[in-house]
């Protein structure tokens, strides 16, 4: 039997946390392992609750979601972070992605889509609100098609990264050593000017859509 996906909620509005917690607890395969109303409280509680995914508001009393995401990833890089926000400004979205956010949903999203997105993020797949995806698409229309300069092997690896595959899974699928895959992914991040796998995956997906 597979264990439930453990989700930690960070939002300064108790009523928002309560609503999302109820939604999650009424869904199969996922549960809430903790809640916090501030980043300071979250940092302490996350260490002991060991979540798989942190659902993080972009604006909190003691900081913003981007800085929160960086600190959470610094504490434990394996934790996935999904932003849930009422704000969709380009600068806020891009900063969150660069900070390592694995997903970004707007609070206007249909409630049932939140659980689906959390499960996708836990599985290593980027989860982006269609409005956010559109903004990211617009931000790269004038970019050079860097992916055209990748080797065939690099393109295959990048496609698997965009599907949320881990280095071990990629190594098994492509019959390469895990070290080789890890080195190739590091080189790909530099080539695509991406700060993390999620940003690289988003770049790859939007470049394919722009072809």
N, C-alpha and C positions, 0 to 999 in steps of 0.2 A: 504493500500500500504506500503510495507516494504521500509525502508530508505536505501540509498546507503551505502555501506561500505566505510568509510572515510580512505584514505591512505595518509601518510606523507612520502615524499621521502628524504633520506639523502645520498648524494653522492657528492664528491668534483668535479666531472666532469659534467658541465652543459649540455653537449650534451647527456650524459647517462640519466640524469634526464628528459630531454626533450623527449627523445625517449620512456622512460617508461611511462611518463605522457600521451603522445599521445596514447599509447597502452591502458592504463587504461581508459582514457576518451572516447575511442571508444568502450568500453565494457559495457554491461548492469549491473546494480546493484552495481557499484563501481565507485568511483571518487577520485580525488586528492584534499586534503584539505590544502596542504602546501608543501614547499620544503626548504631544507637547504644544504649548502656546507660544514658546519663544525658542530661539536658536540655542541659547545657553542651556535651557532645560533639555532640549533635544539631544545635544552633544553628550550629556551625562547619561540620559536614559537609553540612547541607542547602543552605548557600549554594553549595557547589561541585557537589553532585550534582543539583541542580535537579529535585526530584521533582514529580509531579503531585498525589500524595496522600501524606500522612504518617499512618501507622497508629501511634497513640500510646497508651501505657498511662496510666491515670489517676493512678497513684501511682509516683513514681520517687525515687531516693535524694536528689536535689537539688531536688525540687519536685513540683508536681502537674500533671495534664494540663490543667487549665483555664488556669493561668498559662503553661504551655508552648504551648497553642493560641494564646493572645493574642500571644505573642512571635513565633511562626511566622507568623501572619497579619500581624503588624507588619512583619516582614522581607519578606514577599511575599504580598499579599492574594489572589493567584490560586491559591495552594496550598490544596488541600482537606485537611481534617484529620478523621480518623475515630478515635474513641476505642474502644479494645478493653480491657475491664476486667472484673474479678471483682466490682466494687462497683456496686450499683444503688440506693444511698440517694438519696432525692428531692433533697436539697440538692446532692449531688455531680453528679447528672444535670443539674439546672437550671443550675448554675454552668457546666458544660461547654458547654451549649447557648448560654448568654449570652456565653460567651467566643468563640463563633464556630464550634464544632464542627459539621461537616457530617453527622456520623453518630455513632451510639453503639451498639456491640454488646457483649454480655456474652461472657466467655470460654467460656461453656457452649454457645455457638452451634455448629451443625453446621459442620464445616470447609468444606464446599463453599459455604456461605452467605457466608463471609468474602470470597471472590473476587467473588461476585456483588455484594455490598455495596460493595466497593472500586470496581468498575466503575460502579455507580450513582452513587457519590459523585463519581467523576471526571467523570461526565456532568452533574453539577450537581443530581442528585436526592438529597434527604435519605434516609439509610438508618438506620432505627431498629429495634432489637430489639423484638419484640412486648411484652416485659415493660416496656421503657422507654417505649414508646408508651402503654401502659396507665397508667403513672405520670403521664405528661404529661397524659393525658386526665383523670385524677382531679384534677390540680392546677388545672384550669380549669372544673370543673363549676359553681362559684359565680361565675365571672366574668361581667361584662356582655357581651352579644353585640355587641361593637364592630363586627363586620363588617356588621351590619344598617344601619349609618350610612354605609357606603361607596356611592359612585355606581356605576352599572352598569359604567362604564368601569374604575373602580378594582377592582371585583370581577373583571372579565375579566383585568386585569393581574395581580391577586393569584393567580388560578387558574394563569396561565402561570408566575408565579414559583414556585409550589408544585410545578410540573412540572419545575423546574430550568432553565427557559429563561433565556438571557442577555438583557440589555437590547436588544442588537442583534436577537436572534431575535424578541423581543416586538415591537419596532418594525416589523419586516418583516411579522409576522403580523397586526398591528393597523393597519398603514399609518399609523404615527405616526413622528415624528422620534425618533431615539435620545435626544436631549436631553429631549424631552417625557416619554419613558418613564422616564429616569433621575430626573427631577424628581418624577414621580408615585410612583416606588418609594420615594424619600426621604420623601415625605409619608405614604405608607402605613406605613412603619416607625414613624413618630411616632404615627399614629392607632392602630396596633395595639400600641403600647408595646413594640416589638421592637428589639433592639439590632443585628440583622443579618438577612439574607435567610432564612437557615435557620430562625431562630426565628420569623420571620413566616410562612414556609411551613408549619412545624409547627402554628402557631396556626390557620392557615387550614384545614389538613386536619382537625384535631381539632374545629374549630367545625362543619365540614360533617358530621362523624360524630355530633355531638351534636344535630343538627337533628331 
